[in-house]
Amino acid sequence: MTADPIRILIADDHLIIREGLRLILETAEGMELVGEASDGAEALRLAGETRPDVILMDLRMPGMDGLTAIQHLSVEHPHIAVVILTTYNEDDGMVRGLQAGARAYLLKDPDRQTLFNTIRAAARGETLLQPEVLARLLNQRAAPPSAAPELSERELEVLAAVGRGQRSKEIAYHLGISERTVKAHLASLYNKLGVDSRAAAVSTAIQRGLLSAGQEESKG
C-alpha cells in the first residue's frame, strides 16, 4: 500500500521563488504541491481550503507577514508543520519564528535533498535544523542562566538529542529507554519551557543557556 503524499503549500511573495520551488518539488517522490500563496493572509485561507501537511513559509511578505501567519497557524491549524524558507539570515526572525511554532528554518540556498529531508521530518512532527542555523541560534542567548527552568539530567539528554535532530526512536535506542518514556520527557520539557514543538524547545533552550555547542554536535 502506497503512503499518501506529503501535501505542501508554498507561501512567498516572489513569483520566481514559487516557480522554482514548484519545479523542485515536482522531482520529489511522495510530495504533492497543493497551493501557492503570495502573503500570510492568503496562506491562512489556503491552509483551511487545501489542508496541507507542510507549509514552506517566507518571513517577509506584504500585508500579513510570515511570522504573523505562523502565530495564527499554530492556533487555527496546529497540525500543519511550518518550515521557514527565507533569504533573510536574521537571527531575531529565526528565533521568533521557531518559538511561534515553526518546525524548521532554512535559508533559500539548500540543496534539494536537504529541502526534501526537512520537509519529510516536519511532516513526521520532527525538527531538522541546518548546522548554520543551530550555530546562529547558539549565538542568540538572551536570558541569563538564572531564568532557565530546572531540567532533570535525563530531560537534558533528551533535549540535546532533539537538538541533534534525532527522532524519538533513535533517542530511545541511544539512551536505553522506551519510546514512550522519551515522549513523556518531551511533554515535560514542553511544559517547563512553555513551548509546543521540538524546534521551539531547541531555540528556547539555547536562548536560556540550556544547550551548548558541544551538546549540539552529533556524537559519532
VEXLO-602507 format. One record per residue (C-alpha): residue number from 0; residue in one letter; x, y, z. Coordinates in Angstrom, 3 decimals. Example, Ala and Ser with C-alpha at 12.3 -4.5 7.8 and 13.67 -1.06 7.14 Angstrom:
! residues 2
<seq:0, type:a, x:12.300, y:-4.500, z:7.800> $
<seq:1, type:s, x:13.670, y:-1.060, z:7.140> $
This chain:
! residues 220
<seq:0, type:m, x:0.000, y:0.000, z:0.000> $
<seq:1, type:t, x:1.434, y:3.355, z:-1.066> $
<seq:2, type:a, x:1.600, y:6.060, z:1.595> $
<seq:3, type:d, x:-0.285, y:9.271, z:0.935> $
<seq:4, type:p, x:1.955, y:12.027, z:-0.477> $
<seq:5, type:i, x:3.017, y:14.900, z:1.748> $
<seq:6, type:r, x:0.777, y:17.836, z:0.862> $
<seq:7, type:i, x:2.726, y:21.090, z:0.572> $
<seq:8, type:l, x:1.709, y:24.747, z:0.399> $
<seq:9, type:i, x:4.172, y:27.474, z:-0.620> $
<seq:10, type:a, x:3.840, y:30.991, z:0.804> $
<seq:11, type:d, x:6.181, y:33.528, z:-0.805> $
<seq:12, type:d, x:5.530, y:36.904, z:-2.407> $
<seq:13, type:h, x:8.123, y:36.357, z:-5.162> $
<seq:14, type:l, x:6.690, y:34.514, z:-8.167> $
<seq:15, type:i, x:10.121, y:33.340, z:-9.309> $
<seq:16, type:i, x:10.732, y:31.697, z:-5.906> $
<seq:17, type:r, x:7.380, y:29.928, z:-6.008> $
<seq:18, type:e, x:8.032, y:28.721, z:-9.556> $
<seq:19, type:g, x:11.489, y:27.464, z:-8.595> $
<seq:20, type:l, x:10.161, y:25.584, z:-5.578> $
<seq:21, type:r, x:7.353, y:24.142, z:-7.682> $
<seq:22, type:l, x:9.847, y:22.736, z:-10.191> $
<seq:23, type:i, x:11.997, y:21.254, z:-7.429> $
<seq:24, type:l, x:9.020, y:19.682, z:-5.642> $
<seq:25, type:e, x:7.854, y:18.091, z:-8.900> $
<seq:26, type:t, x:11.027, y:15.976, z:-8.795> $
<seq:27, type:a, x:10.349, y:14.730, z:-5.258> $
<seq:28, type:e, x:8.796, y:11.332, z:-4.735> $
<seq:29, type:g, x:5.928, y:11.283, z:-2.263> $
<seq:30, type:m, x:5.263, y:15.028, z:-2.281> $
<seq:31, type:e, x:2.368, y:16.991, z:-3.753> $
<seq:32, type:l, x:2.103, y:20.767, z:-4.150> $
<seq:33, type:v, x:-1.471, y:21.738, z:-3.246> $
<seq:34, type:g, x:-1.316, y:25.525, z:-3.369> $
<seq:35, type:e, x:0.661, y:28.764, z:-3.581> $
<seq:36, type:a, x:0.169, y:31.965, z:-1.603> $
<seq:37, type:s, x:1.729, y:35.395, z:-2.054> $
<seq:38, type:d, x:1.187, y:36.635, z:1.524> $
<seq:39, type:g, x:0.352, y:35.440, z:5.012> $
<seq:40, type:a, x:-3.381, y:36.078, z:4.771> $
<seq:41, type:e, x:-3.664, y:34.031, z:1.589> $
<seq:42, type:a, x:-1.593, y:31.277, z:3.208> $
<seq:43, type:l, x:-4.068, y:31.107, z:6.098> $
<seq:44, type:r, x:-7.016, y:30.931, z:3.720> $
<seq:45, type:l, x:-5.413, y:28.225, z:1.582> $
<seq:46, type:a, x:-4.357, y:26.281, z:4.669> $
<seq:47, type:g, x:-8.026, y:25.855, z:5.520> $
<seq:48, type:e, x:-9.034, y:25.042, z:1.937> $
<seq:49, type:t, x:-6.223, y:22.713, z:0.845> $
<seq:50, type:r, x:-5.303, y:21.122, z:4.197> $
<seq:51, type:p, x:-1.537, y:20.838, z:3.623> $
<seq:52, type:d, x:0.765, y:18.780, z:5.807> $
<seq:53, type:v, x:3.632, y:21.246, z:5.438> $
<seq:54, type:i, x:3.834, y:24.956, z:4.566> $
<seq:55, type:l, x:7.043, y:26.480, z:3.191> $
<seq:56, type:m, x:6.762, y:29.986, z:4.616> $
<seq:57, type:d, x:8.675, y:33.136, z:3.726> $
<seq:58, type:l, x:9.005, y:35.627, z:6.591> $
<seq:59, type:r, x:8.954, y:38.926, z:4.719> $
<seq:60, type:m, x:5.771, y:39.343, z:2.725> $
<seq:61, type:p, x:3.462, y:42.338, z:2.152> $
<seq:62, type:g, x:0.298, y:42.639, z:4.216> $
<seq:63, type:m, x:0.394, y:39.822, z:6.746> $
<seq:64, type:d, x:3.998, y:38.679, z:7.126> $
<seq:65, type:g, x:5.173, y:35.128, z:7.671> $
<seq:66, type:l, x:5.711, y:35.441, z:11.421> $
<seq:67, type:t, x:2.139, y:36.643, z:11.994> $
<seq:68, type:a, x:0.838, y:33.853, z:9.767> $
<seq:69, type:i, x:2.795, y:31.262, z:11.776> $
<seq:70, type:q, x:1.287, y:32.572, z:15.008> $
<seq:71, type:h, x:-2.230, y:32.229, z:13.547> $
<seq:72, type:l, x:-1.488, y:28.784, z:12.118> $
<seq:73, type:s, x:-0.265, y:27.479, z:15.476> $
<seq:74, type:v, x:-3.714, y:28.277, z:16.899> $
<seq:75, type:e, x:-6.029, y:27.626, z:13.952> $
<seq:76, type:h, x:-4.189, y:24.703, z:12.312> $
<seq:77, type:p, x:-1.726, y:23.305, z:14.866> $
<seq:78, type:h, x:-1.383, y:20.046, z:12.931> $
<seq:79, type:i, x:0.244, y:21.819, z:9.961> $
<seq:80, type:a, x:4.032, y:21.868, z:10.071> $
<seq:81, type:v, x:5.630, y:25.151, z:9.029> $
<seq:82, type:v, x:9.121, y:25.323, z:7.538> $
<seq:83, type:i, x:10.504, y:28.854, z:7.337> $
<seq:84, type:l, x:12.243, y:29.301, z:3.994> $
<seq:85, type:t, x:13.776, y:32.732, z:3.554> $
<seq:86, type:t, x:16.712, y:34.610, z:2.040> $
<seq:87, type:y, x:17.000, y:36.720, z:5.174> $
<seq:88, type:n, x:19.588, y:35.426, z:7.624> $
<seq:89, type:e, x:18.117, y:37.308, z:10.569> $
<seq:90, type:d, x:18.755, y:35.831, z:13.968> $
<seq:91, type:d, x:15.800, y:37.542, z:15.645> $
<seq:92, type:g, x:13.366, y:36.401, z:12.963> $
<seq:93, type:m, x:14.782, y:32.895, z:13.182> $
<seq:94, type:v, x:14.252, y:32.652, z:16.940> $
<seq:95, type:r, x:10.813, y:34.277, z:16.884> $
<seq:96, type:g, x:9.653, y:32.052, z:14.032> $
<seq:97, type:l, x:10.726, y:28.844, z:15.752> $
<seq:98, type:q, x:9.259, y:29.946, z:19.061> $
<seq:99, type:a, x:5.994, y:30.827, z:17.296> $
<seq:100, type:g, x:5.669, y:27.210, z:16.219> $
<seq:101, type:a, x:7.686, y:26.664, z:13.020> $
<seq:102, type:r, x:9.319, y:23.231, z:12.798> $
<seq:103, type:a, x:12.426, y:24.260, z:10.857> $
<seq:104, type:y, x:14.262, y:27.231, z:9.381> $
<seq:105, type:l, x:16.022, y:27.006, z:6.023> $
<seq:106, type:l, x:17.819, y:29.681, z:4.073> $
<seq:107, type:k, x:16.837, y:29.698, z:0.380> $
<seq:108, type:d, x:20.078, y:28.073, z:-0.708> $
<seq:109, type:p, x:19.743, y:24.464, z:0.498> $
<seq:110, type:d, x:20.354, y:21.612, z:-1.914> $
<seq:111, type:r, x:17.200, y:19.794, z:-2.876> $
<seq:112, type:q, x:17.961, y:16.758, z:-0.710> $
<seq:113, type:t, x:18.256, y:18.968, z:2.392> $
<seq:114, type:l, x:14.955, y:20.589, z:1.449> $
<seq:115, type:f, x:13.267, y:17.208, z:0.958> $
<seq:116, type:n, x:14.674, y:15.795, z:4.208> $
<seq:117, type:t, x:13.499, y:18.847, z:6.138> $
<seq:118, type:i, x:10.000, y:18.620, z:4.658> $
<seq:119, type:r, x:9.766, y:14.910, z:5.491> $
<seq:120, type:a, x:10.992, y:15.480, z:9.054> $
<seq:121, type:a, x:8.495, y:18.314, z:9.556> $
<seq:122, type:a, x:5.657, y:16.146, z:8.223> $
<seq:123, type:r, x:6.601, y:13.486, z:10.796> $
<seq:124, type:g, x:6.426, y:16.085, z:13.549> $
<seq:125, type:e, x:10.188, y:16.258, z:13.918> $
<seq:126, type:t, x:12.747, y:19.049, z:13.780> $
<seq:127, type:l, x:15.660, y:19.262, z:11.372> $
<seq:128, type:l, x:17.764, y:22.413, z:11.546> $
<seq:129, type:q, x:20.706, y:23.266, z:9.306> $
<seq:130, type:p, x:24.052, y:23.353, z:11.189> $
<seq:131, type:e, x:24.483, y:27.048, z:10.351> $
<seq:132, type:v, x:21.035, y:27.782, z:11.786> $
<seq:133, type:l, x:21.927, y:25.987, z:15.031> $
<seq:134, type:a, x:25.221, y:27.898, z:15.161> $
<seq:135, type:r, x:23.422, y:31.221, z:14.859> $
<seq:136, type:l, x:20.894, y:30.197, z:17.494> $
<seq:137, type:l, x:23.758, y:29.388, z:19.848> $
<seq:138, type:n, x:24.937, y:32.975, z:19.485> $
<seq:139, type:q, x:21.495, y:34.344, z:20.358> $
<seq:140, type:r, x:21.311, y:33.547, z:24.071> $
<seq:141, type:a, x:19.335, y:36.354, z:25.611> $
<seq:142, type:a, x:18.109, y:35.160, z:29.003> $
<seq:143, type:p, x:20.555, y:34.698, z:31.888> $
<seq:144, type:p, x:21.056, y:31.154, z:33.232> $
<seq:145, type:s, x:19.024, y:32.058, z:36.337> $
<seq:146, type:a, x:15.953, y:32.488, z:34.116> $
<seq:147, type:a, x:16.198, y:28.901, z:32.878> $
<seq:148, type:p, x:13.811, y:26.264, z:34.243> $
<seq:149, type:e, x:15.276, y:23.349, z:36.183> $
<seq:150, type:l, x:15.545, y:20.247, z:33.994> $
<seq:151, type:s, x:16.486, y:16.751, z:35.093> $
<seq:152, type:e, x:19.644, y:15.112, z:33.765> $
<seq:153, type:r, x:17.548, y:12.803, z:31.584> $
<seq:154, type:e, x:15.498, y:15.698, z:30.228> $
<seq:155, type:l, x:18.734, y:17.477, z:29.282> $
<seq:156, type:e, x:19.931, y:14.338, z:27.483> $
<seq:157, type:v, x:16.676, y:14.131, z:25.539> $
<seq:158, type:l, x:16.834, y:17.851, z:24.759> $
<seq:159, type:a, x:20.404, y:17.562, z:23.435> $
<seq:160, type:a, x:19.370, y:14.617, z:21.247> $
<seq:161, type:v, x:16.443, y:16.627, z:19.865> $
<seq:162, type:g, x:18.893, y:19.428, z:19.093> $
<seq:163, type:r, x:20.919, y:16.954, z:17.043> $
<seq:164, type:g, x:17.803, y:16.136, z:15.030> $
<seq:165, type:q, x:17.313, y:12.623, z:16.397> $
<seq:166, type:r, x:13.895, y:11.002, z:16.193> $
<seq:167, type:s, x:12.160, y:9.602, z:19.286> $
<seq:168, type:k, x:13.027, y:6.050, z:18.272> $
<seq:169, type:e, x:16.715, y:6.948, z:17.901> $
<seq:170, type:i, x:16.754, y:8.770, z:21.236> $
<seq:171, type:a, x:15.150, y:5.782, z:22.957> $
<seq:172, type:y, x:17.752, y:3.414, z:21.472> $
<seq:173, type:h, x:20.766, y:5.556, z:22.411> $
<seq:174, type:l, x:19.528, y:6.260, z:25.947> $
<seq:175, type:g, x:18.303, y:2.717, z:26.595> $
<seq:176, type:i, x:14.734, y:3.771, z:27.389> $
<seq:177, type:s, x:11.368, y:3.202, z:25.739> $
<seq:178, type:e, x:9.982, y:5.486, z:23.062> $
<seq:179, type:r, x:7.003, y:6.164, z:25.339> $
<seq:180, type:t, x:9.396, y:7.394, z:28.036> $
<seq:181, type:v, x:11.095, y:9.692, z:25.511> $
<seq:182, type:k, x:7.722, y:11.189, z:24.631> $
<seq:183, type:a, x:6.956, y:11.667, z:28.330> $
<seq:184, type:h, x:10.230, y:13.555, z:28.776> $
<seq:185, type:l, x:9.402, y:15.675, z:25.734> $
<seq:186, type:a, x:5.992, y:16.534, z:27.165> $
<seq:187, type:s, x:7.661, y:17.577, z:30.421> $
<seq:188, type:l, x:10.215, y:19.665, z:28.512> $
<seq:189, type:y, x:7.500, y:21.423, z:26.536> $
<seq:190, type:n, x:5.648, y:22.251, z:29.741> $
<seq:191, type:k, x:8.728, y:23.590, z:31.535> $
<seq:192, type:l, x:9.899, y:25.626, z:28.536> $
<seq:193, type:g, x:6.424, y:26.867, z:27.634> $
<seq:194, type:v, x:6.581, y:25.563, z:24.052> $
<seq:195, type:d, x:4.689, y:23.054, z:21.924> $
<seq:196, type:s, x:7.186, y:21.831, z:19.331> $
<seq:197, type:r, x:10.695, y:20.409, z:19.105> $
<seq:198, type:a, x:12.027, y:23.380, z:17.162> $
<seq:199, type:a, x:10.661, y:25.816, z:19.733> $
<seq:200, type:a, x:12.127, y:23.698, z:22.533> $
<seq:201, type:v, x:15.574, y:23.794, z:20.922> $
<seq:202, type:s, x:15.532, y:27.531, z:20.210> $
<seq:203, type:t, x:14.184, y:28.371, z:23.682> $
<seq:204, type:a, x:16.689, y:26.068, z:25.395> $
<seq:205, type:i, x:19.565, y:27.697, z:23.522> $
<seq:206, type:q, x:18.236, y:31.154, z:24.384> $
<seq:207, type:r, x:18.194, y:30.204, z:28.060> $
<seq:208, type:g, x:21.630, y:28.615, z:28.048> $
<seq:209, type:l, x:20.382, y:25.053, z:28.482> $
<seq:210, type:l, x:22.114, y:23.778, z:25.338> $
<seq:211, type:s, x:25.712, y:24.360, z:24.330> $
<seq:212, type:a, x:27.577, y:23.906, z:21.066> $
<seq:213, type:g, x:29.160, y:20.744, z:22.459> $
<seq:214, type:q, x:25.776, y:19.225, z:23.203> $
<seq:215, type:e, x:24.513, y:20.129, z:19.726> $
<seq:216, type:e, x:27.289, y:18.304, z:17.903> $
<seq:217, type:s, x:26.453, y:14.845, z:16.641> $
<seq:218, type:k, x:28.084, y:12.055, z:18.534> $
<seq:219, type:g, x:29.944, y:9.572, z:16.389> $
